[in-house]
Amino acid sequence: MSTKASITAGSDHHLYFEELLDDAPRNVFLELTNPREFSIARDYFHGKTTENLIVEIPSEVMDDIAIAWIKKRGLQGAVGGPVGAEFGGPDCPWD
Protein backbone atom coordinates (compact mmCIF):
# COMPACT_ATOMS: atom_id res chain seq x y z
CA MET A 1 0.00 0.00 0.00
CA SER A 2 1.24 3.50 -0.77
CA THR A 3 0.25 7.12 -0.45
CA LYS A 4 1.41 10.33 -2.11
CA ALA A 5 3.78 12.33 0.09
CA SER A 6 3.76 15.88 -1.25
CA ILE A 7 6.99 17.85 -1.64
CA THR A 8 5.37 20.88 -3.26
CA ALA A 9 2.10 21.56 -5.03
CA GLY A 10 0.31 24.39 -6.76
CA SER A 11 -2.70 24.83 -8.99
CA ASP A 12 -0.68 23.61 -11.97
CA HIS A 13 1.89 21.20 -10.49
CA HIS A 14 2.46 18.53 -7.86
CA LEU A 15 5.88 17.09 -6.95
CA TYR A 16 5.61 14.04 -4.73
CA PHE A 17 6.97 10.63 -3.90
CA GLU A 18 5.02 7.52 -3.11
CA GLU A 19 5.41 6.54 0.51
CA LEU A 20 5.36 2.80 0.92
CA LEU A 21 4.69 1.14 4.26
CA ASP A 22 7.57 -1.28 3.93
CA ASP A 23 10.10 0.52 1.73
CA ALA A 24 12.01 3.79 1.46
CA PRO A 25 10.92 6.05 -1.44
CA ARG A 26 13.12 5.66 -4.50
CA ASN A 27 11.36 7.74 -7.15
CA VAL A 28 9.81 11.17 -7.42
CA PHE A 29 6.80 12.07 -9.56
CA LEU A 30 5.91 15.38 -11.18
CA GLU A 31 2.33 15.97 -12.27
CA LEU A 32 1.64 18.99 -14.44
CA THR A 33 -1.92 20.18 -14.98
CA ASN A 34 -2.58 21.74 -18.37
CA PRO A 35 1.06 22.27 -19.36
CA ARG A 36 1.59 24.99 -21.96
CA GLU A 37 3.18 22.50 -24.33
CA PHE A 38 4.41 18.92 -24.28
CA SER A 39 5.60 16.28 -26.68
CA ILE A 40 6.48 12.62 -26.57
CA ALA A 41 8.98 11.27 -29.06
CA ARG A 42 10.11 7.72 -29.73
CA ASP A 43 13.20 7.04 -31.81
CA TYR A 44 14.58 3.74 -33.01
CA PHE A 45 18.28 3.86 -33.86
CA HIS A 46 20.77 1.00 -34.19
CA GLY A 47 18.49 -1.49 -32.47
CA LYS A 48 17.71 0.75 -29.48
CA THR A 49 14.50 2.56 -28.74
CA THR A 50 14.68 5.88 -26.90
CA GLU A 51 11.69 7.79 -25.59
CA ASN A 52 11.64 11.45 -24.62
CA LEU A 53 9.06 13.53 -22.80
CA ILE A 54 9.45 17.27 -23.25
CA VAL A 55 7.29 19.60 -21.16
CA GLU A 56 7.19 23.39 -21.12
CA ILE A 57 7.20 24.62 -17.50
CA PRO A 58 6.90 28.31 -16.56
CA SER A 59 10.09 29.59 -14.91
CA GLU A 60 8.31 30.56 -11.70
CA VAL A 61 6.85 27.06 -11.33
CA MET A 62 10.26 25.45 -11.97
CA ASP A 63 11.78 27.76 -9.34
CA ASP A 64 9.22 26.57 -6.77
CA ILE A 65 9.81 22.93 -7.69
CA ALA A 66 13.62 23.27 -7.56
CA ILE A 67 13.62 25.06 -4.19
CA ALA A 68 11.26 22.51 -2.66
CA TRP A 69 13.42 19.65 -3.97
CA ILE A 70 16.63 21.19 -2.60
CA LYS A 71 15.00 21.65 0.82
CA LYS A 72 13.49 18.15 0.82
CA ARG A 73 16.82 16.51 0.00
CA GLY A 74 18.88 18.82 2.25
CA LEU A 75 21.04 19.98 -0.65
CA GLN A 76 21.41 23.63 0.36
CA GLY A 77 25.16 23.25 0.91
CA ALA A 78 25.60 21.66 -2.51
CA VAL A 79 24.30 24.82 -4.18
CA GLY A 80 26.13 27.23 -1.88
CA GLY A 81 23.18 28.03 0.37
CA PRO A 82 22.73 27.99 4.12
CA VAL A 83 22.86 24.55 5.73
CA GLY A 84 22.00 25.09 9.39
CA ALA A 85 19.79 27.31 11.51
CA GLU A 86 20.65 30.49 9.60
CA PHE A 87 17.87 32.23 7.68
CA GLY A 88 16.89 30.13 4.68
CA GLY A 89 18.49 27.00 6.12
CA PRO A 90 16.61 23.75 6.72
CA ASP A 91 16.62 24.20 10.50
CA CYS A 92 15.65 27.89 10.51
CA PRO A 93 12.55 28.41 12.68
CA TRP A 94 11.64 31.68 10.88
CA ASP A 95 11.50 30.38 7.31
N, CA, C and O atoms as CSV, one atom per row, in Angstrom:
chain,resi,resn,atom,element,x,y,z
A,1,MET,N,N,0.846,-1.182,0.000
A,1,MET,CA,C,0.000,0.000,0.000
A,1,MET,C,C,0.888,1.240,0.000
A,1,MET,O,O,1.951,1.248,0.621
A,2,SER,N,N,0.451,2.282,-0.695
A,2,SER,CA,C,1.237,3.501,-0.770
A,2,SER,C,C,0.323,4.717,-0.725
A,2,SER,O,O,-0.887,4.628,-0.931
A,3,THR,N,N,0.950,5.855,-0.446
A,3,THR,CA,C,0.248,7.121,-0.450
A,3,THR,C,C,1.174,8.180,-1.018
A,3,THR,O,O,2.395,8.038,-0.946
A,4,LYS,N,N,0.612,9.239,-1.583
A,4,LYS,CA,C,1.407,10.330,-2.109
A,4,LYS,C,C,1.889,11.199,-0.952
A,4,LYS,O,O,1.091,11.651,-0.130
A,5,ALA,N,N,3.196,11.428,-0.895
A,5,ALA,CA,C,3.785,12.334,0.093
A,5,ALA,C,C,4.242,13.575,-0.673
A,5,ALA,O,O,5.222,13.528,-1.416
A,6,SER,N,N,3.537,14.665,-0.488
A,6,SER,CA,C,3.763,15.880,-1.253
A,6,SER,C,C,5.063,16.569,-0.855
A,6,SER,O,O,5.382,16.683,0.328
A,7,ILE,N,N,5.812,17.030,-1.863
A,7,ILE,CA,C,6.994,17.851,-1.643
A,7,ILE,C,C,6.625,19.305,-1.885
A,7,ILE,O,O,6.970,20.181,-1.093
A,8,THR,N,N,5.922,19.558,-2.983
A,8,THR,CA,C,5.375,20.881,-3.260
A,8,THR,C,C,4.211,20.719,-4.234
A,8,THR,O,O,4.184,19.791,-5.043
A,9,ALA,N,N,3.265,21.628,-4.144
A,9,ALA,CA,C,2.098,21.562,-5.027
A,9,ALA,C,C,1.560,22.962,-5.252
A,9,ALA,O,O,1.681,23.845,-4.403
A,10,GLY,N,N,0.969,23.137,-6.404
A,10,GLY,CA,C,0.311,24.386,-6.756
A,10,GLY,C,C,-0.880,24.054,-7.636
A,10,GLY,O,O,-1.210,22.884,-7.828
A,11,SER,N,N,-1.521,25.074,-8.166
A,11,SER,CA,C,-2.698,24.828,-8.991
A,11,SER,C,C,-2.345,24.112,-10.296
A,11,SER,O,O,-3.204,23.490,-10.920
A,12,ASP,N,N,-1.070,24.205,-10.706
A,12,ASP,CA,C,-0.677,23.610,-11.974
A,12,ASP,C,C,0.419,22.550,-11.869
A,12,ASP,O,O,0.886,22.042,-12.888
A,13,HIS,N,N,0.838,22.207,-10.630
A,13,HIS,CA,C,1.892,21.202,-10.486
A,13,HIS,C,C,1.798,20.487,-9.146
A,13,HIS,O,O,1.220,20.999,-8.187
A,14,HIS,N,N,2.377,19.294,-9.101
A,14,HIS,CA,C,2.463,18.527,-7.859
A,14,HIS,C,C,3.712,17.653,-7.943
A,14,HIS,O,O,3.803,16.771,-8.796
A,15,LEU,N,N,4.671,17.904,-7.057
A,15,LEU,CA,C,5.880,17.094,-6.952
A,15,LEU,C,C,5.724,16.244,-5.709
A,15,LEU,O,O,5.503,16.767,-4.617
A,16,TYR,N,N,5.838,14.930,-5.871
A,16,TYR,CA,C,5.614,14.037,-4.733
A,16,TYR,C,C,6.387,12.742,-4.905
A,16,TYR,O,O,6.889,12.434,-5.986
A,17,PHE,N,N,6.471,11.991,-3.813
A,17,PHE,CA,C,6.975,10.631,-3.899
A,17,PHE,C,C,5.919,9.727,-3.295
A,17,PHE,O,O,5.082,10.169,-2.509
A,18,GLU,N,N,5.964,8.474,-3.662
A,18,GLU,CA,C,5.017,7.518,-3.110
A,18,GLU,C,C,5.633,6.901,-1.873
A,18,GLU,O,O,6.710,6.308,-1.926
A,19,GLU,N,N,4.943,7.048,-0.770
A,19,GLU,CA,C,5.412,6.541,0.508
A,19,GLU,C,C,4.855,5.133,0.692
A,19,GLU,O,O,3.643,4.932,0.773
A,20,LEU,N,N,5.754,4.178,0.756
A,20,LEU,CA,C,5.358,2.799,0.919
A,20,LEU,C,C,5.518,2.396,2.382
A,20,LEU,O,O,6.431,2.864,3.063
A,21,LEU,N,N,4.644,1.543,2.855
A,21,LEU,CA,C,4.690,1.145,4.258
A,21,LEU,C,C,5.933,0.334,4.592
A,21,LEU,O,O,6.412,0.374,5.725
A,22,ASP,N,N,6.456,-0.397,3.625
A,22,ASP,CA,C,7.569,-1.285,3.925
A,22,ASP,C,C,8.855,-0.956,3.178
A,22,ASP,O,O,9.775,-1.774,3.164
A,23,ASP,N,N,8.945,0.220,2.555
A,23,ASP,CA,C,10.100,0.515,1.728
A,23,ASP,C,C,10.374,2.016,1.735
A,23,ASP,O,O,9.460,2.824,1.896
A,24,ALA,N,N,11.638,2.377,1.560
A,24,ALA,CA,C,12.013,3.788,1.459
A,24,ALA,C,C,11.678,4.276,0.039
A,24,ALA,O,O,11.817,3.517,-0.920
A,25,PRO,N,N,11.241,5.534,-0.100
A,25,PRO,CA,C,10.915,6.049,-1.439
A,25,PRO,C,C,12.157,6.097,-2.325
A,25,PRO,O,O,13.231,6.509,-1.886
A,26,ARG,N,N,11.998,5.676,-3.561
A,26,ARG,CA,C,13.116,5.662,-4.499
A,26,ARG,C,C,12.897,6.608,-5.673
A,26,ARG,O,O,13.862,7.040,-6.303
A,27,ASN,N,N,11.666,6.928,-5.971
A,27,ASN,CA,C,11.361,7.738,-7.148
A,27,ASN,C,C,10.503,8.938,-6.765
A,27,ASN,O,O,9.794,8.935,-5.759
A,28,VAL,N,N,10.594,9.950,-7.598
A,28,VAL,CA,C,9.812,11.168,-7.422
A,28,VAL,C,C,8.942,11.336,-8.657
A,28,VAL,O,O,9.347,10.979,-9.764
A,29,PHE,N,N,7.746,11.880,-8.465
A,29,PHE,CA,C,6.801,12.065,-9.558
A,29,PHE,C,C,6.452,13.540,-9.676
A,29,PHE,O,O,6.315,14.241,-8.674
A,30,LEU,N,N,6.309,14.000,-10.912
A,30,LEU,CA,C,5.912,15.377,-11.177
A,30,LEU,C,C,4.673,15.340,-12.048
A,30,LEU,O,O,4.710,14.864,-13.183
A,31,GLU,N,N,3.574,15.845,-11.509
A,31,GLU,CA,C,2.325,15.970,-12.269
A,31,GLU,C,C,2.172,17.426,-12.678
A,31,GLU,O,O,2.304,18.328,-11.850
A,32,LEU,N,N,1.895,17.650,-13.943
A,32,LEU,CA,C,1.638,18.993,-14.436
A,32,LEU,C,C,0.218,19.039,-14.974
A,32,LEU,O,O,-0.173,18.202,-15.787
A,33,THR,N,N,-0.545,20.013,-14.522
A,33,THR,CA,C,-1.924,20.183,-14.977
A,33,THR,C,C,-1.946,21.225,-16.081
A,33,THR,O,O,-1.473,22.347,-15.898
A,34,ASN,N,N,-2.492,20.853,-17.216
A,34,ASN,CA,C,-2.583,21.745,-18.371
A,34,ASN,C,C,-1.254,22.423,-18.702
A,34,ASN,O,O,-1.171,23.651,-18.686
A,35,PRO,N,N,-0.205,21.635,-19.003
A,35,PRO,CA,C,1.063,22.272,-19.365
A,35,PRO,C,C,0.895,23.087,-20.642
A,35,PRO,O,O,0.055,22.768,-21.483
A,36,ARG,N,N,1.689,24.128,-20.781
A,36,ARG,CA,C,1.595,24.991,-21.959
A,36,ARG,C,C,1.849,24.203,-23.232
A,36,ARG,O,O,1.169,24.389,-24.242
A,37,GLU,N,N,2.850,23.311,-23.168
A,37,GLU,CA,C,3.177,22.501,-24.330
A,37,GLU,C,C,3.894,21.247,-23.864
A,37,GLU,O,O,4.651,21.282,-22.894
A,38,PHE,N,N,3.655,20.131,-24.560
A,38,PHE,CA,C,4.411,18.922,-24.275
A,38,PHE,C,C,4.473,18.064,-25.525
A,38,PHE,O,O,3.631,18.169,-26.418
A,39,SER,N,N,5.484,17.218,-25.569
A,39,SER,CA,C,5.600,16.282,-26.684
A,39,SER,C,C,6.242,14.999,-26.192
A,39,SER,O,O,7.028,14.996,-25.244
A,40,ILE,N,N,5.892,13.921,-26.852
A,40,ILE,CA,C,6.477,12.621,-26.571
A,40,ILE,C,C,7.061,12.123,-27.883
A,40,ILE,O,O,6.380,12.095,-28.908
A,41,ALA,N,N,8.319,11.733,-27.843
A,41,ALA,CA,C,8.980,11.272,-29.059
A,41,ALA,C,C,9.593,9.903,-28.805
A,41,ALA,O,O,10.139,9.640,-27.734
A,42,ARG,N,N,9.496,9.044,-29.799
A,42,ARG,CA,C,10.108,7.724,-29.726
A,42,ARG,C,C,10.988,7.562,-30.958
A,42,ARG,O,O,10.529,7.723,-32.089
A,43,ASP,N,N,12.251,7.244,-30.727
A,43,ASP,CA,C,13.200,7.037,-31.814
A,43,ASP,C,C,13.739,5.622,-31.756
A,43,ASP,O,O,13.923,5.053,-30.680
A,44,TYR,N,N,13.986,5.068,-32.919
A,44,TYR,CA,C,14.578,3.744,-33.011
A,44,TYR,C,C,15.848,3.895,-33.833
A,44,TYR,O,O,15.799,4.230,-35.017
A,45,PHE,N,N,17.001,3.641,-33.186
A,45,PHE,CA,C,18.278,3.860,-33.864
A,45,PHE,C,C,19.254,2.767,-33.461
A,45,PHE,O,O,19.507,2.565,-32.273
A,46,HIS,N,N,19.792,2.076,-34.421
A,46,HIS,CA,C,20.767,0.998,-34.187
A,46,HIS,C,C,20.264,-0.030,-33.180
A,46,HIS,O,O,21.004,-0.439,-32.285
A,47,GLY,N,N,19.036,-0.439,-33.320
A,47,GLY,CA,C,18.495,-1.494,-32.465
A,47,GLY,C,C,18.050,-1.045,-31.082
A,47,GLY,O,O,17.636,-1.876,-30.273
A,48,LYS,N,N,18.125,0.241,-30.794
A,48,LYS,CA,C,17.706,0.746,-29.481
A,48,LYS,C,C,16.563,1.740,-29.642
A,48,LYS,O,O,16.559,2.577,-30.544
A,49,THR,N,N,15.610,1.623,-28.753
A,49,THR,CA,C,14.497,2.561,-28.737
A,49,THR,C,C,14.726,3.561,-27.610
A,49,THR,O,O,15.002,3.175,-26.474
A,50,THR,N,N,14.612,4.837,-27.928
A,50,THR,CA,C,14.681,5.877,-26.905
A,50,THR,C,C,13.365,6.645,-26.913
A,50,THR,O,O,12.778,6.897,-27.966
A,51,GLU,N,N,12.923,7.006,-25.734
A,51,GLU,CA,C,11.695,7.794,-25.595
A,51,GLU,C,C,12.011,9.062,-24.822
A,51,GLU,O,O,12.776,9.041,-23.858
A,52,ASN,N,N,11.422,10.157,-25.250
A,52,ASN,CA,C,11.641,11.452,-24.616
A,52,ASN,C,C,10.303,12.116,-24.335
A,52,ASN,O,O,9.387,12.082,-25.156
A,53,LEU,N,N,10.213,12.715,-23.166
A,53,LEU,CA,C,9.062,13.530,-22.803
A,53,LEU,C,C,9.579,14.947,-22.604
A,53,LEU,O,O,10.458,15.180,-21.774
A,54,ILE,N,N,9.046,15.872,-23.346
A,54,ILE,CA,C,9.446,17.270,-23.254
A,54,ILE,C,C,8.228,18.067,-22.816
A,54,ILE,O,O,7.169,17.997,-23.440
A,55,VAL,N,N,8.389,18.834,-21.724
A,55,VAL,CA,C,7.286,19.604,-21.162
A,55,VAL,C,C,7.741,21.037,-20.951
A,55,VAL,O,O,8.820,21.285,-20.412
A,56,GLU,N,N,6.914,21.976,-21.378
A,56,GLU,CA,C,7.191,23.387,-21.122
A,56,GLU,C,C,6.663,23.737,-19.737
A,56,GLU,O,O,5.480,23.553,-19.451
A,57,ILE,N,N,7.556,24.247,-18.871
A,57,ILE,CA,C,7.196,24.621,-17.504
A,57,ILE,C,C,7.535,26.090,-17.315
A,57,ILE,O,O,8.659,26.497,-17.609
A,58,PRO,N,N,6.596,26.899,-16.833
A,58,PRO,CA,C,6.903,28.307,-16.561
A,58,PRO,C,C,8.056,28.424,-15.564
A,58,PRO,O,O,8.159,27.625,-14.633
A,59,SER,N,N,8.914,29.411,-15.757
A,59,SER,CA,C,10.093,29.594,-14.912
A,59,SER,C,C,9.753,29.673,-13.436
A,59,SER,O,O,10.452,29.095,-12.604
A,60,GLU,N,N,8.681,30.388,-13.102
A,60,GLU,CA,C,8.308,30.558,-11.695
A,60,GLU,C,C,7.925,29.217,-11.063
A,60,GLU,O,O,8.241,28.958,-9.902
A,61,VAL,N,N,7.252,28.379,-11.827
A,61,VAL,CA,C,6.854,27.057,-11.335
A,61,VAL,C,C,8.094,26.191,-11.139
A,61,VAL,O,O,8.209,25.496,-10.130
A,62,MET,N,N,9.021,26.227,-12.092
A,62,MET,CA,C,10.256,25.449,-11.972
A,62,MET,C,C,11.065,25.917,-10.779
A,62,MET,O,O,11.672,25.098,-10.088
A,63,ASP,N,N,11.088,27.235,-10.518
A,63,ASP,CA,C,11.779,27.759,-9.340
A,63,ASP,C,C,11.200,27.151,-8.071
A,63,ASP,O,O,11.947,26.697,-7.204
A,64,ASP,N,N,9.871,27.137,-7.952
A,64,ASP,CA,C,9.215,26.565,-6.773
A,64,ASP,C,C,9.556,25.082,-6.620
A,64,ASP,O,O,9.845,24.615,-5.518
A,65,ILE,N,N,9.519,24.356,-7.726
A,65,ILE,CA,C,9.813,22.925,-7.693
A,65,ILE,C,C,11.268,22.694,-7.281
A,65,ILE,O,O,11.545,21.839,-6.438
A,66,ALA,N,N,12.192,23.445,-7.866
A,66,ALA,CA,C,13.615,23.271,-7.562
A,66,ALA,C,C,13.923,23.590,-6.106
A,66,ALA,O,O,14.658,22.847,-5.456
A,67,ILE,N,N,13.377,24.674,-5.587
A,67,ILE,CA,C,13.622,25.057,-4.190
A,67,ILE,C,C,13.060,24.017,-3.238
A,67,ILE,O,O,13.713,23.652,-2.260
A,68,ALA,N,N,11.861,23.538,-3.513
A,68,ALA,CA,C,11.259,22.508,-2.657
A,68,ALA,C,C,12.094,21.234,-2.676
A,68,ALA,O,O,12.276,20.597,-1.638
A,69,TRP,N,N,12.602,20.856,-3.845
A,69,TRP,CA,C,13.420,19.649,-3.966
A,69,TRP,C,C,14.726,19.796,-3.188
A,69,TRP,O,O,15.137,18.875,-2.482
A,70,ILE,N,N,15.374,20.945,-3.315
A,70,ILE,CA,C,16.628,21.192,-2.600
A,70,ILE,C,C,16.394,21.114,-1.094
A,70,ILE,O,O,17.196,20.520,-0.373
A,71,LYS,N,N,15.311,21.703,-0.617
A,71,LYS,CA,C,14.997,21.647,0.816
A,71,LYS,C,C,14.676,20.228,1.257
A,71,LYS,O,O,15.143,19.781,2.305
A,72,LYS,N,N,13.882,19.516,0.464
A,72,LYS,CA,C,13.489,18.148,0.818
A,72,LYS,C,C,14.700,17.237,0.940
A,72,LYS,O,O,14.771,16.417,1.855
A,73,ARG,N,N,15.644,17.372,0.031
A,73,ARG,CA,C,16.823,16.510,0.004
A,73,ARG,C,C,17.976,17.044,0.847
A,73,ARG,O,O,19.002,16.377,0.976
A,74,GLY,N,N,17.820,18.256,1.431
A,74,GLY,CA,C,18.881,18.823,2.252
A,74,GLY,C,C,20.127,19.168,1.445
A,74,GLY,O,O,21.249,18.946,1.901
A,75,LEU,N,N,19.931,19.704,0.256
A,75,LEU,CA,C,21.045,19.979,-0.654
A,75,LEU,C,C,21.485,21.435,-0.647
A,75,LEU,O,O,22.202,21.856,-1.554
A,76,GLN,N,N,21.080,22.213,0.348
A,76,GLN,CA,C,21.412,23.635,0.356
A,76,GLN,C,C,22.917,23.870,0.249
A,76,GLN,O,O,23.350,24.762,-0.480
A,77,GLY,N,N,23.712,23.088,0.960
A,77,GLY,CA,C,25.163,23.246,0.912
A,77,GLY,C,C,25.734,22.933,-0.455
A,77,GLY,O,O,26.746,23.514,-0.847
A,78,ALA,N,N,25.115,22.037,-1.180
A,78,ALA,CA,C,25.602,21.662,-2.510
A,78,ALA,C,C,25.443,22.787,-3.521
A,78,ALA,O,O,26.155,22.826,-4.525
A,79,VAL,N,N,24.515,23.701,-3.264
A,79,VAL,CA,C,24.303,24.821,-4.183
A,79,VAL,C,C,24.766,26.141,-3.568
A,79,VAL,O,O,24.428,27.220,-4.056
A,80,GLY,N,N,25.546,26.038,-2.491
A,80,GLY,CA,C,26.128,27.228,-1.883
A,80,GLY,C,C,25.204,27.983,-0.950
A,80,GLY,O,O,25.474,29.138,-0.620
A,81,GLY,N,N,24.125,27.360,-0.520
A,81,GLY,CA,C,23.177,28.029,0.366
A,81,GLY,C,C,23.416,27.693,1.820
A,81,GLY,O,O,24.326,26.931,2.146
A,82,PRO,N,N,22.602,28.259,2.694
A,82,PRO,CA,C,22.725,27.986,4.124
A,82,PRO,C,C,22.377,26.536,4.436
A,82,PRO,O,O,21.504,25.950,3.795
A,83,VAL,N,N,23.063,25.956,5.425
A,83,VAL,CA,C,22.863,24.546,5.729
A,83,VAL,C,C,22.377,24.293,7.152
A,83,VAL,O,O,21.993,23.168,7.474
A,84,GLY,N,N,22.383,25.298,8.000
A,84,GLY,CA,C,21.996,25.086,9.394
A,84,GLY,C,C,20.803,25.920,9.789
A,84,GLY,O,O,19.812,26.002,9.064
A,85,ALA,N,N,20.911,26.544,10.965
A,85,ALA,CA,C,19.794,27.310,11.514
A,85,ALA,C,C,19.742,28.744,10.983
A,85,ALA,O,O,18.837,29.493,11.350
A,86,GLU,N,N,20.685,29.144,10.131
A,86,GLU,CA,C,20.654,30.494,9.598
A,86,GLU,C,C,19.437,30.683,8.696
A,86,GLU,O,O,18.851,29.709,8.222
A,87,PHE,N,N,19.060,31.935,8.462
A,87,PHE,CA,C,17.874,32.230,7.679
A,87,PHE,C,C,17.961,31.566,6.318
A,87,PHE,O,O,18.964,31.707,5.619
A,88,GLY,N,N,16.916,30.842,5.939
A,88,GLY,CA,C,16.891,30.129,4.679
A,88,GLY,C,C,17.395,28.692,4.783
A,88,GLY,O,O,17.245,27.906,3.847
A,89,GLY,N,N,17.989,28.354,5.916
A,89,GLY,CA,C,18.490,27.001,6.122
A,89,GLY,C,C,17.379,26.047,6.509
A,89,GLY,O,O,16.288,26.483,6.874
A,90,PRO,N,N,17.641,24.749,6.434
A,90,PRO,CA,C,16.610,23.753,6.720
A,90,PRO,C,C,16.156,23.742,8.172
A,90,PRO,O,O,15.039,23.313,8.463
A,91,ASP,N,N,16.996,24.202,9.083
A,91,ASP,CA,C,16.624,24.203,10.504
A,91,ASP,C,C,16.200,25.565,11.020
A,91,ASP,O,O,16.030,25.743,12.226
A,92,CYS,N,N,16.027,26.534,10.120
A,92,CYS,CA,C,15.651,27.893,10.512
A,92,CYS,C,C,14.191,27.924,10.962
A,92,CYS,O,O,13.300,27.547,10.201
A,93,PRO,N,N,13.941,28.372,12.197
A,93,PRO,CA,C,12.553,28.410,12.682
A,93,PRO,C,C,11.736,29.561,12.096
A,93,PRO,O,O,10.521,29.597,12.290
A,94,TRP,N,N,12.360,30.502,11.386
A,94,TRP,CA,C,11.637,31.675,10.878
A,94,TRP,C,C,11.343,31.586,9.388
A,94,TRP,O,O,10.819,32.540,8.814
A,95,ASP,N,N,11.657,30.496,8.764
A,95,ASP,CA,C,11.500,30.376,7.308
A,95,ASP,C,C,10.097,29.940,6.961
A,95,ASP,O,O,9.772,29.784,5.784
